[in-house]
Amino acid sequence: MNKINIYIDGNNLYRSAKELGFEIDYKKYRGWLRQKYNPALVYLFIGLVPERVKFYEHLQSCDYILVFKQTVSIGEKIKGNCDAELVLKTVSDFYEKSFSSCMLITGDGDFGCLVEFLQEKKSIKSIIAPDKKKCSILLKNKNIEITFLNDLYHKFSNKL
């Protein structure tokens, strides 16, 4: 069995692309992932904002499996950090033998411990980091292949 699952830190991907001047075309991005890595399942971890139901339906139609975190509004800011959900789902899938290897899409150093766990278990293929400049040293120092999206956004994004 050579089944690859991809786990996406949705907020990290979205914010990094936006800061670099891109808006991701999620349908094209899913196609790029399919062509390049041929994943069995692609999970997108995202904060749940009720007004964005149409967007979520679009993402599901593009073949993402959405994993939601309830959000909390703090003034103008909406908080919905999905780190714990991503870690729990990945580790749970590992123990349930849902994949032979996986990939993480994030630049967040909080996932360093997950990368170490998956490396010990020989179950992580690589990391895709949304922004080379903002990728945490806590991921860069893990002796793992990291693909940076900086020079690839034009393949699946629209310039803002």
N, C-alpha and C positions, 0 to 999 in steps of 0.2 A: 504494500500500500504506500503510494507516494502522494498523500493528500495534504495540500497546503491550505491553511486558513490564514486570513489576514485580519488583523485587529487594528482599527483606525481610531486614534484620538481625534475625534471630529473637531473639537474646538481648536486644538493645536494646528491642525491642517488648515482650517478656515481662516484663523487669525493670521497665520504666517503668510498664506497666499495673499490676503488682503493687504498686509503691511508691505509686501513686495510689489503691489500694484496689479494683482490678478484676482479675478473671480472664477472659481472653479466651475467648469461644466461637468457636473457629477456623472452624467451619462458617458461623456468622453473619457473621464477619469476611470470609470469602471471598465470601459473598453480597453484602455491602456493597461490597467492591471491584469485583465484577462489575457491580453496578447503577450505581455511580458512575463507573467508569473503563473498563469493558468490556475488561479486559486479555486478550491472547491467552494469555500464560503468566505464572504467578506462582511465583517461586522463593523458597523459604524456607531460609535458611542457618542451620544448627543444629548444636550439638555432639552427637556420637553417644554416647549412654549406653545400653549393651546392655539394661538393665532397662526401657527405655522403648519397646520394640518396638511394643506395642499402640498407644501414643500416636502413633508415627510412621505406623502403618497407618491410624489415624484421619485424620491430616493428609493422607495421600495420597488417602484416600477423599473428602476435601473438595476435591480438585483442586489441591493444592499440589504443586510439584515440589521435593522435598527435596534439599538439597546438604549433605552431612555433613562435619564436621571431627572427626577423632579427638580425644577428650578425654583430659586428664591429670588425675589426682587429686592434689591437694596438700593433705594433711590432710583436712579436711572439705569443702574447696572443690573443685569440678570446673571445670577450665579447658578451654575449647574455642572460642577466639576465631576467628571465621570471616571476618574482614575481608579477608584476602588472597584467599580463595576468592570472595567477593562481587565484589571488584574484577576479578579475573581472568575470571570468568564474564561479567560485564557488558561488559568490553572485548572479550573474545573474541566474544560475541554481536554486538557492534557491527560488528566486522570481518567477521563471517560474514553480516552483513545480516539478522540474526534478528528485528530490530525496526526500526520507523521512528522510534519514540521510546520512552523508558523512564521509569520512576519508581523512586525509592529510598525505602524506608521505614526511616528511621534518624534519630537525633539526634546521631550520633557524628561529631565533627569530623575523624576520620581519613579520612572519605570526601570531604573538601573537594577533594582533587586529582582524584578521579573526577568530581565535579560539574563542575569546571573543564574537564576533558577533554571531557565530554559536552556542555557548553555551547559549546565551540569547534566541536564537530561538529554543533551544532544538533540534538542527539538526546535531550535530557532535557526531559520535560514539567514535572515538579515533584518536590518532596520531601514525604513525609508524615512528620512528626516525632511520636514517641509522647508527648513531654512538652515543653510550651512552656518551662518553667523550666529543663529540663536539655538543651535543644537547644544545641549548640555554636555559639559566635560564628563558628567557621570554616565553618559552613553558612549561618548567618543573613546573613553579609556577602557572599554570592555573587550577590545580585541575581536570586534565583529564587523562584518561588511556593512557599511552605511552608504545608501544611495541618497544623495541630496537632490531635492526637486528644483532648486534654483534655476538651473538651465533647462529644465524640462517642462515648466509650466505652459509654455507656448503650445505644447502638444494637446493639452486638455483644459485650457483656460482662456478666458477673454481678458484683455487688458482693460483695466479700469480707467 
